[in-house]
């Protein structure tokens, strides 16, 4: 999904996967110059609306600390944590 401004510029994106009665959300974000304007929230809500239209009532996502408050505000709750490591 791509969120565009009135001038057509992409301000945010979300990768969504609809499968087995589950919506999984990945890589929800906005361009740095457009952060803190509700774009991440709008992208998440759009994905949830799309899932609801298809009869899906369960969603899952992985959030960074920066996005956690956004998702909690929408109604998500943490069920586990993990450490991301690079090599």
C-alpha atoms as a printed R data frame, in Angstrom:
   type eleno elety resid chain resno       x       y      z
1  ATOM     1    CA   UNK     A     1   0.000   0.000  0.000
2  ATOM     2    CA   UNK     A     2   1.198   3.538 -0.701
3  ATOM     3    CA   UNK     A     3  -0.154   6.664  0.942
4  ATOM     4    CA   UNK     A     4   0.018   9.661 -1.356
5  ATOM     5    CA   UNK     A     5  -0.341  13.353 -0.690
6  ATOM     6    CA   UNK     A     6  -2.640  15.519 -2.811
7  ATOM     7    CA   UNK     A     7   0.297  16.308 -5.111
8  ATOM     8    CA   UNK     A     8   0.913  12.574 -5.721
9  ATOM     9    CA   UNK     A     9   4.062  12.358 -3.600
10 ATOM    10    CA   UNK     A    10   4.329   9.088 -1.649
11 ATOM    11    CA   UNK     A    11   4.321   9.919  2.060
12 ATOM    12    CA   UNK     A    12   4.008   6.451  3.575
13 ATOM    13    CA   UNK     A    13   3.915   2.753  2.805
14 ATOM    14    CA   UNK     A    14   2.728  -0.497  4.352
15 ATOM    15    CA   UNK     A    15   3.246  -4.057  3.188
16 ATOM    16    CA   UNK     A    16   0.163  -6.156  3.917
17 ATOM    17    CA   UNK     A    17  -0.411  -9.854  3.639
18 ATOM    18    CA   UNK     A    18  -3.923 -11.306  3.740
19 ATOM    19    CA   UNK     A    19  -3.901 -15.062  4.224
20 ATOM    20    CA   UNK     A    20  -5.688 -17.719  6.277
21 ATOM    21    CA   UNK     A    21  -8.049 -15.204  7.891
22 ATOM    22    CA   UNK     A    22  -5.137 -13.114  9.136
23 ATOM    23    CA   UNK     A    23  -3.857  -9.681  8.146
24 ATOM    24    CA   UNK     A    24  -0.122  -9.362  8.695
25 ATOM    25    CA   UNK     A    25   1.426  -5.890  8.496
26 ATOM    26    CA   UNK     A    26   5.069  -5.254  7.656
27 ATOM    27    CA   UNK     A    27   7.234  -2.194  7.179
28 ATOM    28    CA   UNK     A    28   4.686   0.488  8.002
29 ATOM    29    CA   UNK     A    29   6.371   3.833  7.765
30 ATOM    30    CA   UNK     A    30   6.436   7.331  6.435
31 ATOM    31    CA   UNK     A    31   9.044   9.451  4.754
32 ATOM    32    CA   UNK     A    32  11.179  11.321  7.307
33 ATOM    33    CA   UNK     A    33   9.869  14.716  6.215
34 ATOM    34    CA   UNK     A    34   6.272  13.535  6.762
35 ATOM    35    CA   UNK     A    35   6.615  11.854 10.164
36 ATOM    36    CA   UNK     A    36   4.473  12.740 13.167
37 ATOM    37    CA   UNK     A    37   1.527  13.710 10.948
38 ATOM    38    CA   UNK     A    38  -0.619  10.589 11.402
39 ATOM    39    CA   UNK     A    39   0.460   8.911  8.182
40 ATOM    40    CA   UNK     A    40   1.527   5.664  9.884
41 ATOM    41    CA   UNK     A    41  -1.791   5.574 11.708
42 ATOM    42    CA   UNK     A    42  -3.690   6.217  8.470
43 ATOM    43    CA   UNK     A    43  -1.756   3.481  6.649
44 ATOM    44    CA   UNK     A    44  -2.460   1.003  9.453
45 ATOM    45    CA   UNK     A    45  -6.159   1.888  9.574
46 ATOM    46    CA   UNK     A    46  -6.420   1.560  5.772
47 ATOM    47    CA   UNK     A    47  -4.933  -1.932  5.955
48 ATOM    48    CA   UNK     A    48  -7.333  -2.880  8.768
49 ATOM    49    CA   UNK     A    49 -10.276  -1.535  6.736
50 ATOM    50    CA   UNK     A    50  -9.176  -3.578  3.713
51 ATOM    51    CA   UNK     A    51  -8.994  -6.709  5.855
52 ATOM    52    CA   UNK     A    52 -12.435  -6.048  7.374
53 ATOM    53    CA   UNK     A    53 -13.906  -5.679  3.866
54 ATOM    54    CA   UNK     A    54 -12.637  -9.186  3.168
55 ATOM    55    CA   UNK     A    55 -14.028 -10.599  6.415
56 ATOM    56    CA   UNK     A    56 -10.713 -10.785  8.239
57 ATOM    57    CA   UNK     A    57 -10.932  -9.965 11.939
58 ATOM    58    CA   UNK     A    58  -7.407 -10.776 13.171
59 ATOM    59    CA   UNK     A    59  -4.244  -8.783 12.508
60 ATOM    60    CA   UNK     A    60  -0.600  -9.140 13.484
61 ATOM    61    CA   UNK     A    61   2.395  -6.858 13.131
62 ATOM    62    CA   UNK     A    62   5.926  -6.349 14.336
63 ATOM    63    CA   UNK     A    63   6.592  -2.883 15.721
64 ATOM    64    CA   UNK     A    64   9.659  -0.908 16.617
65 ATOM    65    CA   UNK     A    65   9.721   1.128 19.803
66 ATOM    66    CA   UNK     A    66   9.095   4.237 17.681
67 ATOM    67    CA   UNK     A    67   5.819   2.856 16.339
68 ATOM    68    CA   UNK     A    68   4.582   1.018 19.398
69 ATOM    69    CA   UNK     A    69   2.468   3.882 20.756
70 ATOM    70    CA   UNK     A    70   0.762   4.283 17.372
71 ATOM    71    CA   UNK     A    71  -0.314   0.644 17.325
72 ATOM    72    CA   UNK     A    72  -1.364   0.608 20.969
73 ATOM    73    CA   UNK     A    73  -3.523   3.663 20.245
74 ATOM    74    CA   UNK     A    74  -5.277   1.742 17.470
75 ATOM    75    CA   UNK     A    75  -5.911  -1.197 19.794
76 ATOM    76    CA   UNK     A    76  -3.025  -3.598 19.228
77 ATOM    77    CA   UNK     A    77  -1.394  -5.161 22.263
78 ATOM    78    CA   UNK     A    78   2.023  -6.710 22.715
79 ATOM    79    CA   UNK     A    79   2.033 -10.503 22.939
80 ATOM    80    CA   UNK     A    80   5.781 -11.126 22.823
81 ATOM    81    CA   UNK     A    81   9.124  -9.477 22.187
82 ATOM    82    CA   UNK     A    82  12.256 -10.438 20.313
83 ATOM    83    CA   UNK     A    83  15.715  -9.059 19.744
84 ATOM    84    CA   UNK     A    84  16.752  -8.124 16.233
85 ATOM    85    CA   UNK     A    85  20.390  -8.854 15.547
86 ATOM    86    CA   UNK     A    86  22.611  -8.193 12.596
87 ATOM    87    CA   UNK     A    87  25.875  -9.752 11.539
